[in-house]
Amino acid sequence: MEILVPEVGESIFEATIAKWHVAEGSRVSKDDLLCELETDKISLELHAEDSGTIHLNVEEGETVKIGTVIATLIDSKNVAEAPKPTPRPESVAPQAEPAAVPAAPRKLAAVPTPAAPPPQPAVAGTPETVDLPHPADDDRVRRVPMSPIRRKIAAHLLAARQQTAMLTTFNEADMSRLMALRGEYKDAFQQKFGIKLGMMSFFVRAVVAALKAVPEVNARIDGDDIVYHDFYDMGIAVGGKKGLVVPVLRDADRLSSAEIETAIAEFSRKVQTNKLTLADLEGGTFTISNGGVYGSMLSTPIINPPQTGVLGMHNIIQRPVAIDGKVEIRPMMYLALSYDHRVIDGRQAVTFLKTVKEFIEQVDVSLLDL
C-alpha cells in the first residue's frame, strides 16, 4: 500500500515531512500515527490505514509535492518479505591515458621588492584601531529553517505592514459587571450546555454589535472598490505549537453564547491536535486576538489582510479608577483596535471601540439563554 501526501486544498501544492513517528522497517498497526506534515497553512497527521511493515521513501524535513509517495506499507499476511532494492552495480571509471607532462618553466629574474614606506606619526586625539579577537560563535548559535507555516506567517505579517495604512486606537473596559455575571451563572451555564462559560462569547457578541453600527470595519478593499460584508465571519486567533492560526467562526451573529463557546473550544482542540482543516481557516471578515491569556497588558495587533480591522483583548488588571468622583479599585481591560485607515476614518474607529466597551460594561444575563 502506497502512502501519499493527501490533497488538503486547492492552493496547497507541497508539504514538509515535519516528523516521522515510525522507524524504517518497523511494524505498524491500523490507525497508528505515521508522520506529521506541514504546509504553508495547516499541519496535519497521517495515520496508517492498515497494518504492516513500513518502508520510508522520504527523509524527515524534506519537502515534497502533493501526491508524492512518501512511504510504502507492506502487509505481512500477503507478502512474506519486503522486496529488497536491487543493488546498483558499481560504475567503473574508464582508464584515462597518461597526461603529457609540460616542460619545466624557465626561471625568471627576481624582481626587487620595494621598500616599505616609513610609518606615519599618529595624529594627536585620533583613537587607534585595534583588531580584537572574536570568539567563535559556532557553538553558541543555532540555525533552524523556518517551517512552512512560519514562513507563511512571516510573509503575511510583512505584507500587512507594507500594504495597509494601519493605525491603532485604544480604550478600556470595566470588567466588573461581566465578571460578576460570569461568576454567578457559570455553573448553571455549564450544567445546561455542557461547556464552560468564558469571556470570548461576550466579546464576539460585542464585536458583532459594533460591526453592525460601523460597517466599514467589516469591509475590505478590492481594487478601487470597497466591499461591505453583510455577514459576520469572525476570525478567532488561537496560539498553537507551530504559531498563531486564525480559524473562522461562521455567521457569528446567528450563534448563541453556548454555540460560540463550543466552537471556540473545538478550534483550540483542533489546533493542539493538528486537526485544523483549510476550510476552518478560509475567509473571515474581522479578527479577535486575545493576548490577555499570555499576560499582555497592551499591544497593537496586526490586521489580517484583506480584512480592515482586528480587536486586541488584554489581561484584566485591578486598577484604581475614578467612579462618581471617588477612586475605586476595578478590574480593567485595555482594548485596542488596529484598522486600515484607507477604509476606516478615526471617528469610525473610535465609535467601533466605544461600542464594544459599552456592550461589555452593560452585559445582561439574557445573553446566556438560561
C-alpha positions, 0 to 999 in steps of 0.5 A: 500500500502506497502512502501519499501526501493527501490533497488538503486544498486547492492552493496547497501544492507541497508539504514538509515531512515535519516528523516521522513517528515510525522507524524504517522497517518497523511494524505498524498497526491500523490507525497508528500515527505515521508522520506529521506534515506541514504546509504553508497553512495547516499541519496535519497527521497521517495515520496508517490505514492498515497494518504492516511493515513500513518502508520510508521513501522520504527523509524527515524535513524534506519537502515534497509535492502533493501526491508524492509517495512518501512511504510504502506499507507492506502487509505481512499476511500477503507478502512474506518479505519486503522486496529488497532494492536491487543493488546498483552495480558499481560504475567503473571509471574508464582508464584515462591515458597518461597526461603529457607532462609540460616542460619545466618553466624557465626561471625568471629574474627576481624582481626587487621588492620595494621598500616599505614606506616609513610609518606615519606619526599618529595624529594627536586625539585620533583613537587607534584601531585595534583588531580584537579577537572574536570568539567563535560563535559556532557553538553558541548559535543555532540555525533552524529553517523556518517551517512552512507555516512560519514562513507563511506567517512571516510573509503575511505579517510583512505584507500587512505592514507594507500594504495597509495604512494601519493605525491603532486606537485604544480604550478600556473596559470595566470588567466588573459587571461581566465578571460578576455575571460570569461568576454567578451563572457559570455553573448553571451555564455549564450544567445546561450546555455542557461547556464552560462559560468564558469571556470570548462569547461576550466579546464576539457578541460585542464585536458583532454589535459594533460591526453592525453600527460601523460597517466599514470595519467589516469591509475590505478593499478590492481594487478601487472598490470597497466591499461591505460584508453583510455577514459576520465571519469572525476570525478567532486567533488561537496560539498553537505549537507551530504559531498563531492560526486564525480559524473562522467562526461562521455567521457569528451573529446567528450563534448563541453564547453556548454555540460560540463557546463550543466552537471556540473550544473545538478550534483550540482542540483542533489546533493542539491536535493538528486537526485544523482543516483549510476550510476552518481557516478560509475567509473571515471578515474581522479578527479577535486576538486575545493576548490577555491569556499570555499576560499582555497588558497592551499591544497593537495587533496586526490586521489580517489582510484583506480584512480592515480591522482586528480587536486586541483583548488584554489581561484584566488588571485591578486598577484604581479608577475614578467612579462618581468622583471617588477612586475605586479599585476595578478590574480593567481591560485595555482594548485596542483596535488596529484598522486600515485607515484607507477604509476606516476614518478615526471617528469610525474607529473610535465609535467601533471601540466605544461600542464594544466597551459599552456592550461589555460594561452593560452585559445582561444575563439574557445573553446566556439563554438560561 
